[in-house]
Amino acid sequence: MVPTPKLDFIIFSTISIIFLYVSGTFGEESDKFYYAIIEFLSAIADFFYFRLFGSSPD
């Protein structure tokens, strides 16, 4: 069985790869789309920080 943190990383990295692929495929050049990707990746980083250290990042 795959450990949970490794499984979470695989799921989130797959989602982010799909976001980046879709942005290139459909030629989205809007700042809102890339801002949404950055916000999504930031939320993932906060999730893993909270999971590792037990508190929210500053």
C-alpha distance matrix in Angstrom:
0.0 3.8 6.4 9.0 11.9 10.5 9.7 13.1 14.8 13.8 15.1 18.2 19.0 18.9 21.2 23.5 23.8 24.8 27.3 28.8 29.0 30.7 33.1 34.2 34.4 36.7 38.6 38.2 40.4 40.8 40.0 38.5 35.6 34.8 35.3 32.7 30.2 31.1 30.8 27.4 26.1 28.0 26.3 22.8 24.2 25.5 22.3 20.5 23.6 23.7 20.1 20.7 24.3 24.6 27.7 28.9 30.2 33.9
3.8 0.0 3.8 6.4 8.6 6.8 6.3 9.8 11.1 10.3 12.0 14.8 15.5 15.8 18.2 20.2 20.6 21.9 24.3 25.6 26.0 27.9 30.1 31.1 31.7 33.9 35.6 35.1 37.2 37.5 36.7 35.3 32.4 31.4 31.9 29.5 26.8 27.5 27.4 24.1 22.6 24.4 23.0 19.4 20.6 22.2 19.2 17.1 20.4 20.8 17.3 17.9 21.6 22.2 25.1 26.0 27.0 30.7
6.4 3.8 0.0 3.8 5.8 5.5 6.2 8.8 10.2 10.8 12.4 14.5 15.6 16.7 18.6 20.3 21.3 22.8 24.7 26.1 27.1 28.8 30.7 32.0 32.9 34.9 36.4 35.5 37.3 37.4 36.2 34.7 32.2 30.9 31.0 28.7 26.2 26.5 26.1 23.0 21.4 22.7 21.1 17.7 18.5 19.7 16.6 14.4 17.3 17.6 14.0 14.4 18.0 18.6 21.7 22.8 23.9 27.7
9.0 6.4 3.8 0.0 3.9 5.4 5.0 6.1 8.6 9.8 10.5 12.2 14.0 15.2 16.5 18.3 19.8 21.1 22.6 24.3 25.6 27.0 28.7 30.4 31.4 33.1 34.5 33.4 35.2 34.9 33.6 31.9 29.6 28.5 28.3 25.9 23.6 23.9 23.2 20.0 18.8 19.9 18.0 14.7 15.9 16.8 13.4 11.8 14.9 14.8 11.3 12.5 16.0 16.2 19.0 19.9 21.3 25.1
11.9 8.6 5.8 3.9 0.0 3.8 5.4 5.0 6.2 8.7 9.9 10.6 12.1 14.1 15.4 16.4 18.1 20.0 21.1 22.4 24.1 25.8 27.0 28.7 30.0 31.8 32.9 31.6 33.1 32.9 31.3 29.9 27.6 26.2 25.9 23.8 21.4 21.3 20.8 17.9 16.1 17.1 15.6 12.2 12.7 14.0 11.1 8.7 11.8 12.4 9.1 9.7 13.5 14.3 16.9 17.5 18.4 22.2
10.5 6.8 5.5 5.4 3.8 0.0 3.8 5.4 5.1 6.3 8.7 10.0 10.5 12.2 14.4 15.4 16.3 18.4 20.1 21.1 22.3 24.3 25.8 27.0 28.3 30.4 31.5 30.7 32.3 32.5 31.2 30.1 27.5 26.0 26.2 24.2 21.4 21.6 21.7 18.6 16.6 18.2 17.2 13.5 14.2 16.2 13.7 11.2 14.4 15.6 12.6 12.8 16.6 17.9 20.3 20.6 21.1 24.7
9.7 6.3 6.2 5.0 5.4 3.8 0.0 3.8 5.4 5.1 6.2 8.6 9.9 10.6 12.4 14.3 15.4 16.7 18.6 20.1 21.0 22.6 24.6 26.0 26.8 28.7 30.3 29.4 31.4 31.5 30.6 29.1 26.3 25.3 25.7 23.2 20.6 21.4 21.2 17.8 16.4 18.5 17.0 13.4 15.1 16.9 13.9 12.4 16.0 16.7 13.7 14.9 18.6 19.2 21.4 21.5 22.4 26.0
13.1 9.8 8.8 6.1 5.0 5.4 3.8 0.0 3.8 5.5 5.2 6.1 8.4 9.9 10.7 12.3 14.1 15.5 16.7 18.4 19.9 21.2 22.7 24.6 25.7 27.2 28.6 27.3 29.1 28.9 27.7 26.0 23.5 22.5 22.5 20.0 17.7 18.2 17.7 14.4 13.2 14.9 13.2 9.7 11.7 13.3 10.3 9.2 13.0 13.6 11.1 12.8 16.3 16.7 18.5 18.2 19.0 22.7
14.8 11.1 10.2 8.6 6.2 5.1 5.4 3.8 0.0 3.8 5.5 5.3 5.9 8.3 9.9 10.5 12.0 14.1 15.3 16.4 18.0 19.8 21.1 22.5 24.0 25.8 26.9 25.8 27.3 27.4 26.1 25.0 22.4 20.9 21.2 19.2 16.3 16.6 16.8 13.7 11.6 13.7 13.0 9.2 10.4 13.0 10.9 9.1 12.6 14.2 12.2 13.0 16.5 17.7 19.2 18.6 18.7 22.2
13.8 10.3 10.8 9.8 8.7 6.3 5.1 5.5 3.8 0.0 3.8 5.6 5.3 6.0 8.6 10.0 10.5 12.2 14.3 15.4 16.3 18.2 20.0 21.2 22.2 24.3 25.7 25.1 26.9 27.4 26.6 25.5 22.5 21.3 22.2 20.0 17.0 18.0 18.6 15.2 13.5 16.2 15.5 11.9 13.7 16.4 14.2 12.8 16.4 17.9 15.7 16.7 20.3 21.3 22.9 22.2 22.3 25.7
15.1 12.0 12.4 10.5 9.9 8.7 6.2 5.2 5.5 3.8 0.0 3.8 5.6 5.2 6.3 8.8 10.0 10.7 12.6 14.5 15.4 16.6 18.6 20.3 21.0 22.7 24.3 23.4 25.6 25.7 25.1 23.5 20.6 19.9 20.6 17.9 15.3 16.8 16.9 13.2 12.4 15.3 14.0 10.8 13.5 15.7 13.2 12.9 16.6 17.5 15.7 17.4 20.8 21.2 22.5 21.6 22.0 25.4
18.2 14.8 14.5 12.2 10.6 10.0 8.6 6.1 5.3 5.6 3.8 0.0 3.8 5.4 5.1 6.2 8.6 9.9 10.6 12.4 14.2 15.4 16.7 18.7 19.9 21.3 22.5 21.2 23.0 23.0 21.9 20.4 17.7 16.7 17.2 14.7 12.0 13.2 13.3 9.7 8.6 11.5 10.6 7.4 10.1 12.6 10.8 10.7 14.2 15.5 14.3 16.0 19.1 19.6 20.4 19.0 19.1 22.3
19.0 15.5 15.6 14.0 12.1 10.5 9.9 8.4 5.9 5.3 5.6 3.8 0.0 3.8 5.4 5.1 6.1 8.6 9.8 10.6 12.2 14.2 15.4 16.7 18.2 20.1 21.1 20.3 21.9 22.4 21.5 20.6 17.7 16.2 17.3 15.4 12.1 13.2 14.3 11.1 9.2 12.5 12.6 9.5 11.3 14.5 13.4 12.5 15.8 17.7 16.6 17.6 20.8 21.9 22.7 21.2 20.7 23.7
18.9 15.8 16.7 15.2 14.1 12.2 10.6 9.9 8.3 6.0 5.2 5.4 3.8 0.0 3.8 5.5 5.1 6.2 8.7 10.0 10.5 12.2 14.3 15.5 16.2 18.3 19.8 19.4 21.6 22.3 22.1 21.0 17.7 16.9 18.4 16.2 13.0 15.1 16.1 12.7 11.7 15.3 15.1 12.3 14.7 17.6 16.1 15.7 19.1 20.7 19.5 20.8 24.0 24.8 25.7 24.2 24.0 27.0
21.2 18.2 18.6 16.5 15.4 14.4 12.4 10.7 9.9 8.6 6.3 5.1 5.4 3.8 0.0 3.8 5.5 5.1 6.3 8.8 9.9 10.6 12.4 14.5 15.2 16.6 18.2 17.2 19.4 19.7 19.4 17.9 14.7 14.3 15.6 12.9 10.2 12.7 13.3 9.8 9.8 13.4 12.8 10.8 13.7 16.2 14.9 15.4 18.6 19.9 19.2 21.0 23.9 24.3 24.7 22.8 22.7 25.6
23.5 20.2 20.3 18.3 16.4 15.4 14.3 12.3 10.5 10.0 8.8 6.2 5.1 5.5 3.8 0.0 3.8 5.4 5.0 6.3 8.6 9.9 10.7 12.6 14.2 15.6 16.5 15.3 17.1 17.4 16.8 15.9 12.7 11.5 13.0 11.0 7.7 9.8 11.2 8.3 7.4 11.2 11.7 9.9 12.2 15.0 14.6 14.9 17.7 19.5 19.3 20.7 23.3 24.1 24.2 22.0 21.3 23.8
23.8 20.6 21.3 19.8 18.1 16.3 15.4 14.1 12.0 10.5 10.0 8.6 6.1 5.1 5.5 3.8 0.0 3.8 5.4 5.1 6.1 8.5 9.9 10.7 12.1 14.4 15.3 15.1 17.0 18.2 18.1 17.7 14.2 13.0 15.3 13.8 10.3 12.5 14.6 11.9 10.9 14.6 15.4 13.4 15.3 18.5 18.1 17.9 20.7 22.8 22.2 23.3 26.2 27.3 27.5 25.5 24.6 27.1
24.8 21.9 22.8 21.1 20.0 18.4 16.7 15.5 14.1 12.2 10.7 9.9 8.6 6.2 5.1 5.4 3.8 0.0 3.8 5.5 5.0 6.0 8.5 9.9 10.3 12.1 13.9 13.6 16.3 17.3 17.8 16.9 13.2 13.1 15.5 13.4 10.6 13.7 15.2 12.4 12.5 16.3 16.5 14.9 17.5 20.2 19.5 19.9 22.9 24.5 24.0 25.6 28.4 29.0 29.2 27.1 26.6 29.0
27.3 24.3 24.7 22.6 21.1 20.1 18.6 16.7 15.3 14.3 12.6 10.6 9.8 8.7 6.3 5.0 5.4 3.8 0.0 3.8 5.5 5.2 6.2 8.8 9.9 10.8 12.0 10.9 13.3 13.8 14.1 13.1 9.5 9.4 11.8 9.7 7.1 10.5 12.1 9.8 10.4 14.0 14.5 13.7 16.2 18.7 18.5 19.4 22.0 23.6 23.7 25.3 27.7 28.3 28.0 25.5 24.8 26.9
28.8 25.6 26.1 24.3 22.4 21.1 20.1 18.4 16.4 15.4 14.5 12.4 10.6 10.0 8.8 6.3 5.1 5.5 3.8 0.0 3.8 5.5 5.1 6.4 8.7 10.3 10.6 10.1 11.9 13.3 13.6 13.6 10.1 9.0 12.0 11.1 8.1 10.7 13.3 11.7 11.3 14.8 16.2 15.3 17.0 19.9 20.2 20.6 23.0 25.0 25.2 26.3 28.7 29.8 29.4 26.8 25.6 27.6
29.0 26.0 27.1 25.6 24.1 22.3 21.0 19.9 18.0 16.3 15.4 14.2 12.2 10.5 9.9 8.6 6.1 5.0 5.5 3.8 0.0 3.8 5.4 5.2 6.1 8.7 9.8 10.6 13.0 15.0 16.1 16.2 12.4 12.1 15.4 14.2 11.5 14.4 16.8 15.0 14.8 18.4 19.5 18.3 20.3 23.2 23.2 23.4 26.1 28.1 27.9 29.1 31.7 32.7 32.6 30.2 29.1 31.2
30.7 27.9 28.8 27.0 25.8 24.3 22.6 21.2 19.8 18.2 16.6 15.4 14.2 12.2 10.6 9.9 8.5 6.0 5.2 5.5 3.8 0.0 3.8 5.4 5.0 6.1 8.2 8.4 11.5 13.1 14.7 14.2 10.5 11.3 14.5 12.9 11.1 14.6 16.4 14.7 15.5 18.9 19.6 19.0 21.4 23.9 23.8 24.6 27.2 28.8 28.9 30.5 32.9 33.5 33.2 30.6 29.8 31.8
33.1 30.1 30.7 28.7 27.0 25.8 24.6 22.7 21.1 20.0 18.6 16.7 15.4 14.3 12.4 10.7 9.9 8.5 6.2 5.1 5.4 3.8 0.0 3.8 5.6 5.7 5.9 5.3 8.0 9.7 11.2 11.4 7.8 8.3 11.8 11.1 9.6 12.6 14.9 14.0 14.7 17.8 19.0 18.9 20.9 23.3 23.8 24.8 26.9 28.8 29.2 30.7 32.8 33.6 32.8 30.0 28.8 30.4
34.2 31.1 32.0 30.4 28.7 27.0 26.0 24.6 22.5 21.2 20.3 18.7 16.7 15.5 14.5 12.6 10.7 9.9 8.8 6.4 5.2 5.4 3.8 0.0 3.8 5.7 5.2 6.8 8.9 11.7 13.5 14.5 11.2 11.0 14.7 14.6 12.6 15.2 18.0 17.1 17.2 20.3 21.9 21.5 23.1 25.9 26.4 27.0 29.1 31.3 31.5 32.7 35.0 36.0 35.5 32.7 31.3 32.9
34.4 31.7 32.9 31.4 30.0 28.3 26.8 25.7 24.0 22.2 21.0 19.9 18.2 16.2 15.2 14.2 12.1 10.3 9.9 8.7 6.1 5.0 5.6 3.8 0.0 3.8 5.6 8.0 10.9 13.6 16.0 16.4 13.1 13.7 17.3 16.6 15.0 18.1 20.4 19.1 19.6 22.9 24.1 23.5 25.6 28.2 28.4 29.0 31.5 33.4 33.4 34.8 37.3 38.1 37.7 35.1 34.0 35.7
36.7 33.9 34.9 33.1 31.8 30.4 28.7 27.2 25.8 24.3 22.7 21.3 20.1 18.3 16.6 15.6 14.4 12.1 10.8 10.3 8.7 6.1 5.7 5.7 3.8 0.0 3.8 5.6 9.0 11.2 14.1 14.3 11.3 12.9 16.3 15.6 14.8 18.0 20.0 19.1 20.2 23.2 24.2 24.2 26.4 28.7 29.0 30.1 32.4 34.0 34.4 36.0 38.2 38.8 38.1 35.2 34.3 35.8
38.6 35.6 36.4 34.5 32.9 31.5 30.3 28.6 26.9 25.7 24.3 22.5 21.1 19.8 18.2 16.5 15.3 13.9 12.0 10.6 9.8 8.2 5.9 5.2 5.6 3.8 0.0 3.8 6.0 9.0 12.0 13.1 10.6 11.5 15.1 15.3 14.5 17.2 19.5 19.3 20.1 22.8 24.3 24.6 26.3 28.7 29.4 30.4 32.4 34.3 34.9 36.3 38.3 39.1 38.2 35.2 33.8 35.0
38.2 35.1 35.5 33.4 31.6 30.7 29.4 27.3 25.8 25.1 23.4 21.2 20.3 19.4 17.2 15.3 15.1 13.6 10.9 10.1 10.6 8.4 5.3 6.8 8.0 5.6 3.8 0.0 3.8 5.7 8.6 9.4 7.0 8.5 11.7 12.0 11.9 14.5 16.5 16.6 17.9 20.2 21.6 22.3 24.1 26.1 27.1 28.4 30.2 31.9 32.8 34.4 36.1 36.7 35.5 32.4 31.1 32.1
40.4 37.2 37.3 35.2 33.1 32.3 31.4 29.1 27.3 26.9 25.6 23.0 21.9 21.6 19.4 17.1 17.0 16.3 13.3 11.9 13.0 11.5 8.0 8.9 10.9 9.0 6.0 3.8 0.0 3.8 6.5 8.7 7.6 8.1 11.0 12.4 12.5 14.2 16.5 17.4 18.4 20.3 22.2 23.2 24.4 26.4 27.8 29.1 30.5 32.3 33.6 34.9 36.4 37.1 35.7 32.4 30.7 31.4
40.8 37.5 37.4 34.9 32.9 32.5 31.5 28.9 27.4 27.4 25.7 23.0 22.4 22.3 19.7 17.4 18.2 17.3 13.8 13.3 15.0 13.1 9.7 11.7 13.6 11.2 9.0 5.7 3.8 0.0 3.8 5.4 5.7 7.0 8.9 10.4 11.6 13.1 14.7 16.1 17.6 18.9 20.6 22.2 23.5 25.0 26.6 28.3 29.4 30.9 32.5 34.0 35.2 35.7 34.0 30.5 29.0 29.5
40.0 36.7 36.2 33.6 31.3 31.2 30.6 27.7 26.1 26.6 25.1 21.9 21.5 22.1 19.4 16.8 18.1 17.8 14.1 13.6 16.1 14.7 11.2 13.5 16.0 14.1 12.0 8.6 6.5 3.8 0.0 3.8 5.5 5.3 6.0 8.6 10.0 10.5 12.1 14.1 15.4 16.2 18.2 20.1 21.0 22.3 24.2 25.9 26.7 28.3 30.1 31.5 32.4 33.0 31.0 27.5 25.8 26.0
38.5 35.3 34.7 31.9 29.9 30.1 29.1 26.0 25.0 25.5 23.5 20.4 20.6 21.0 17.9 15.9 17.7 16.9 13.1 13.6 16.2 14.2 11.4 14.5 16.4 14.3 13.1 9.4 8.7 5.4 3.8 0.0 3.8 5.6 5.0 6.1 8.7 9.9 10.3 12.2 14.3 15.0 16.3 18.4 19.9 20.7 22.4 24.5 25.4 26.6 28.5 30.2 31.1 31.3 29.4 25.8 24.6 25.0
35.6 32.4 32.2 29.6 27.6 27.5 26.3 23.5 22.4 22.5 20.6 17.7 17.7 17.7 14.7 12.7 14.2 13.2 9.5 10.1 12.4 10.5 7.8 11.2 13.1 11.3 10.6 7.0 7.6 5.7 5.5 3.8 0.0 3.8 5.4 5.2 6.5 8.9 10.0 10.7 12.7 14.3 15.5 16.9 18.7 20.1 21.3 23.2 24.6 25.9 27.3 29.1 30.4 30.7 29.2 25.9 24.8 25.7
34.8 31.4 30.9 28.5 26.2 26.0 25.3 22.5 20.9 21.3 19.9 16.7 16.2 16.9 14.3 11.5 13.0 13.1 9.4 9.0 12.1 11.3 8.3 11.0 13.7 12.9 11.5 8.5 8.1 7.0 5.3 5.6 3.8 0.0 3.8 5.3 5.0 6.3 8.6 9.7 10.6 12.2 14.2 15.4 16.6 18.4 20.0 21.4 22.5 24.3 25.8 27.1 28.4 29.1 27.6 24.3 22.8 23.6
35.3 31.9 31.0 28.3 25.9 26.2 25.7 22.5 21.2 22.2 20.6 17.2 17.3 18.4 15.6 13.0 15.3 15.5 11.8 12.0 15.4 14.5 11.8 14.7 17.3 16.3 15.1 11.7 11.0 8.9 6.0 5.0 5.4 3.8 0.0 3.8 5.4 5.1 6.1 8.5 9.9 10.4 12.2 14.3 15.2 16.3 18.3 20.1 20.8 22.3 24.2 25.7 26.6 27.0 25.2 21.7 20.2 20.7
32.7 29.5 28.7 25.9 23.8 24.2 23.2 20.0 19.2 20.0 17.9 14.7 15.4 16.2 12.9 11.0 13.8 13.4 9.7 11.1 14.2 12.9 11.1 14.6 16.6 15.6 15.3 12.0 12.4 10.4 8.6 6.1 5.2 5.3 3.8 0.0 3.8 5.5 5.1 6.1 8.7 9.7 10.5 12.4 14.3 15.2 16.5 18.6 19.9 21.0 22.5 24.4 25.6 25.7 24.2 20.8 19.9 21.0
30.2 26.8 26.2 23.6 21.4 21.4 20.6 17.7 16.3 17.0 15.3 12.0 12.1 13.0 10.2 7.7 10.3 10.6 7.1 8.1 11.5 11.1 9.6 12.6 15.0 14.8 14.5 11.9 12.5 11.6 10.0 8.7 6.5 5.0 5.4 3.8 0.0 3.8 5.4 5.0 6.2 8.5 9.9 10.7 12.4 14.3 15.3 16.8 18.4 20.0 21.2 22.7 24.3 24.8 23.7 20.6 19.5 21.0
31.1 27.5 26.5 23.9 21.3 21.6 21.4 18.2 16.6 18.0 16.8 13.2 13.2 15.1 12.7 9.8 12.5 13.7 10.5 10.7 14.4 14.6 12.6 15.2 18.1 18.0 17.2 14.5 14.2 13.1 10.5 9.9 8.9 6.3 5.1 5.5 3.8 0.0 3.8 5.4 5.2 6.0 8.6 9.9 10.5 12.2 14.2 15.5 16.4 18.3 19.9 21.1 22.2 23.0 21.5 18.3 16.7 17.9
30.8 27.4 26.1 23.2 20.8 21.7 21.2 17.7 16.8 18.6 16.9 13.3 14.3 16.1 13.3 11.2 14.6 15.2 12.1 13.3 16.8 16.4 14.9 18.0 20.4 20.0 19.5 16.5 16.5 14.7 12.1 10.3 10.0 8.6 6.1 5.1 5.4 3.8 0.0 3.8 5.5 5.0 6.2 8.7 9.8 10.4 12.3 14.4 15.2 16.3 18.3 19.9 20.8 21.0 19.3 16.0 14.9 16.1
27.4 24.1 23.0 20.0 17.9 18.6 17.8 14.4 13.7 15.2 13.2 9.7 11.1 12.7 9.8 8.3 11.9 12.4 9.8 11.7 15.0 14.7 14.0 17.1 19.1 19.1 19.3 16.6 17.4 16.1 14.1 12.2 10.7 9.7 8.5 6.1 5.0 5.4 3.8 0.0 3.8 5.4 5.1 6.4 8.8 10.0 10.6 12.7 14.4 15.4 16.6 18.6 20.1 20.2 19.2 16.2 15.7 17.7
26.1 22.6 21.4 18.8 16.1 16.6 16.4 13.2 11.6 13.5 12.4 8.6 9.2 11.7 9.8 7.4 10.9 12.5 10.4 11.3 14.8 15.5 14.7 17.2 19.6 20.2 20.1 17.9 18.4 17.6 15.4 14.3 12.7 10.6 9.9 8.7 6.2 5.2 5.5 3.8 0.0 3.8 5.4 5.0 6.3 8.7 9.8 10.8 12.4 14.3 15.3 16.6 18.3 19.1 18.3 15.6 14.4 16.6
28.0 24.4 22.7 19.9 17.1 18.2 18.5 14.9 13.7 16.2 15.3 11.5 12.5 15.3 13.4 11.2 14.6 16.3 14.0 14.8 18.4 18.9 17.8 20.3 22.9 23.2 22.8 20.2 20.3 18.9 16.2 15.0 14.3 12.2 10.4 9.7 8.5 6.0 5.0 5.4 3.8 0.0 3.8 5.4 5.0 6.2 8.6 10.0 10.5 12.3 14.1 15.3 16.3 17.0 15.6 12.5 11.1 13.0
26.3 23.0 21.1 18.0 15.6 17.2 17.0 13.2 13.0 15.5 14.0 10.6 12.6 15.1 12.8 11.7 15.4 16.5 14.5 16.2 19.5 19.6 19.0 21.9 24.1 24.2 24.3 21.6 22.2 20.6 18.2 16.3 15.5 14.2 12.2 10.5 9.9 8.6 6.2 5.1 5.4 3.8 0.0 3.8 5.4 5.1 6.1 8.7 9.8 10.5 12.2 14.2 15.3 15.2 14.0 11.1 10.9 13.3
22.8 19.4 17.7 14.7 12.2 13.5 13.4 9.7 9.2 11.9 10.8 7.4 9.5 12.3 10.8 9.9 13.4 14.9 13.7 15.3 18.3 19.0 18.9 21.5 23.5 24.2 24.6 22.3 23.2 22.2 20.1 18.4 16.9 15.4 14.3 12.4 10.7 9.9 8.7 6.4 5.0 5.4 3.8 0.0 3.8 5.4 5.0 6.3 8.6 9.9 10.5 12.3 14.2 14.6 14.3 12.2 12.0 15.0
24.2 20.6 18.5 15.9 12.7 14.2 15.1 11.7 10.4 13.7 13.5 10.1 11.3 14.7 13.7 12.2 15.3 17.5 16.2 17.0 20.3 21.4 20.9 23.1 25.6 26.4 26.3 24.1 24.4 23.5 21.0 19.9 18.7 16.6 15.2 14.3 12.4 10.5 9.8 8.8 6.3 5.0 5.4 3.8 0.0 3.8 5.4 5.3 6.1 8.6 9.8 10.6 12.1 13.2 12.7 10.5 9.4 12.4
25.5 22.2 19.7 16.8 14.0 16.2 16.9 13.3 13.0 16.4 15.7 12.6 14.5 17.6 16.2 15.0 18.5 20.2 18.7 19.9 23.2 23.9 23.3 25.9 28.2 28.7 28.7 26.1 26.4 25.0 22.3 20.7 20.1 18.4 16.3 15.2 14.3 12.2 10.4 10.0 8.7 6.2 5.1 5.4 3.8 0.0 3.8 5.5 5.0 6.1 8.5 9.9 10.4 10.8 9.6 7.0 6.6 9.8
22.3 19.2 16.6 13.4 11.1 13.7 13.9 10.3 10.9 14.2 13.2 10.8 13.4 16.1 14.9 14.6 18.1 19.5 18.5 20.2 23.2 23.8 23.8 26.4 28.4 29.0 29.4 27.1 27.8 26.6 24.2 22.4 21.3 20.0 18.3 16.5 15.3 14.2 12.3 10.6 9.8 8.6 6.1 5.0 5.4 3.8 0.0 3.8 5.5 5.2 6.1 8.7 10.1 9.9 9.8 8.3 9.4 12.9
20.5 17.1 14.4 11.8 8.7 11.2 12.4 9.2 9.1 12.8 12.9 10.7 12.5 15.7 15.4 14.9 17.9 19.9 19.4 20.6 23.4 24.6 24.8 27.0 29.0 30.1 30.4 28.4 29.1 28.3 25.9 24.5 23.2 21.4 20.1 18.6 16.8 15.5 14.4 12.7 10.8 10.0 8.7 6.3 5.3 5.5 3.8 0.0 3.8 5.4 4.9 6.0 8.5 9.5 10.3 9.7 10.0 13.7
23.6 20.4 17.3 14.9 11.8 14.4 16.0 13.0 12.6 16.4 16.6 14.2 15.8 19.1 18.6 17.7 20.7 22.9 22.0 23.0 26.1 27.2 26.9 29.1 31.5 32.4 32.4 30.2 30.5 29.4 26.7 25.4 24.6 22.5 20.8 19.9 18.4 16.4 15.2 14.4 12.4 10.5 9.8 8.6 6.1 5.0 5.5 3.8 0.0 3.8 5.4 5.2 5.9 7.5 7.6 7.0 6.7 10.4
23.7 20.8 17.6 14.8 12.4 15.6 16.7 13.6 14.2 17.9 17.5 15.5 17.7 20.7 19.9 19.5 22.8 24.5 23.6 25.0 28.1 28.8 28.8 31.3 33.4 34.0 34.3 31.9 32.3 30.9 28.3 26.6 25.9 24.3 22.3 21.0 20.0 18.3 16.3 15.4 14.3 12.3 10.5 9.9 8.6 6.1 5.2 5.4 3.8 0.0 3.8 5.5 5.4 4.8 5.0 5.2 7.1 10.8
20.1 17.3 14.0 11.3 9.1 12.6 13.7 11.1 12.2 15.7 15.7 14.3 16.6 19.5 19.2 19.3 22.2 24.0 23.7 25.2 27.9 28.9 29.2 31.5 33.4 34.4 34.9 32.8 33.6 32.5 30.1 28.5 27.3 25.8 24.2 22.5 21.2 19.9 18.3 16.6 15.3 14.1 12.2 10.5 9.8 8.5 6.1 4.9 5.4 3.8 0.0 3.8 5.9 5.6 7.8 8.9 10.7 14.4
20.7 17.9 14.4 12.5 9.7 12.8 14.9 12.8 13.0 16.7 17.4 16.0 17.6 20.8 21.0 20.7 23.3 25.6 25.3 26.3 29.1 30.5 30.7 32.7 34.8 36.0 36.3 34.4 34.9 34.0 31.5 30.2 29.1 27.1 25.7 24.4 22.7 21.1 19.9 18.6 16.6 15.3 14.2 12.3 10.6 9.9 8.7 6.0 5.2 5.5 3.8 0.0 3.8 6.0 8.4 10.0 10.7 14.2
24.3 21.6 18.0 16.0 13.5 16.6 18.6 16.3 16.5 20.3 20.8 19.1 20.8 24.0 23.9 23.3 26.2 28.4 27.7 28.7 31.7 32.9 32.8 35.0 37.3 38.2 38.3 36.1 36.4 35.2 32.4 31.1 30.4 28.4 26.6 25.6 24.3 22.2 20.8 20.1 18.3 16.3 15.3 14.2 12.1 10.4 10.1 8.5 5.9 5.4 5.9 3.8 0.0 3.8 5.6 8.0 8.9 11.9
24.6 22.2 18.6 16.2 14.3 17.9 19.2 16.7 17.7 21.3 21.2 19.6 21.9 24.8 24.3 24.1 27.3 29.0 28.3 29.8 32.7 33.5 33.6 36.0 38.1 38.8 39.1 36.7 37.1 35.7 33.0 31.3 30.7 29.1 27.0 25.7 24.8 23.0 21.0 20.2 19.1 17.0 15.2 14.6 13.2 10.8 9.9 9.5 7.5 4.8 5.6 6.0 3.8 0.0 3.8 7.0 9.4 12.4
27.7 25.1 21.7 19.0 16.9 20.3 21.4 18.5 19.2 22.9 22.5 20.4 22.7 25.7 24.7 24.2 27.5 29.2 28.0 29.4 32.6 33.2 32.8 35.5 37.7 38.1 38.2 35.5 35.7 34.0 31.0 29.4 29.2 27.6 25.2 24.2 23.7 21.5 19.3 19.2 18.3 15.6 14.0 14.3 12.7 9.6 9.8 10.3 7.6 5.0 7.8 8.4 5.6 3.8 0.0 3.8 6.5 9.0
28.9 26.0 22.8 19.9 17.5 20.6 21.5 18.2 18.6 22.2 21.6 19.0 21.2 24.2 22.8 22.0 25.5 27.1 25.5 26.8 30.2 30.6 30.0 32.7 35.1 35.2 35.2 32.4 32.4 30.5 27.5 25.8 25.9 24.3 21.7 20.8 20.6 18.3 16.0 16.2 15.6 12.5 11.1 12.2 10.5 7.0 8.3 9.7 7.0 5.2 8.9 10.0 8.0 7.0 3.8 0.0 3.8 6.6
30.2 27.0 23.9 21.3 18.4 21.1 22.4 19.0 18.7 22.3 22.0 19.1 20.7 24.0 22.7 21.3 24.6 26.6 24.8 25.6 29.1 29.8 28.8 31.3 34.0 34.3 33.8 31.1 30.7 29.0 25.8 24.6 24.8 22.8 20.2 19.9 19.5 16.7 14.9 15.7 14.4 11.1 10.9 12.0 9.4 6.6 9.4 10.0 6.7 7.1 10.7 10.7 8.9 9.4 6.5 3.8 0.0 3.8
33.9 30.7 27.7 25.1 22.2 24.7 26.0 22.7 22.2 25.7 25.4 22.3 23.7 27.0 25.6 23.8 27.1 29.0 26.9 27.6 31.2 31.8 30.4 32.9 35.7 35.8 35.0 32.1 31.4 29.5 26.0 25.0 25.7 23.6 20.7 21.0 21.0 17.9 16.1 17.7 16.6 13.0 13.3 15.0 12.4 9.8 12.9 13.7 10.4 10.8 14.4 14.2 11.9 12.4 9.0 6.6 3.8 0.0
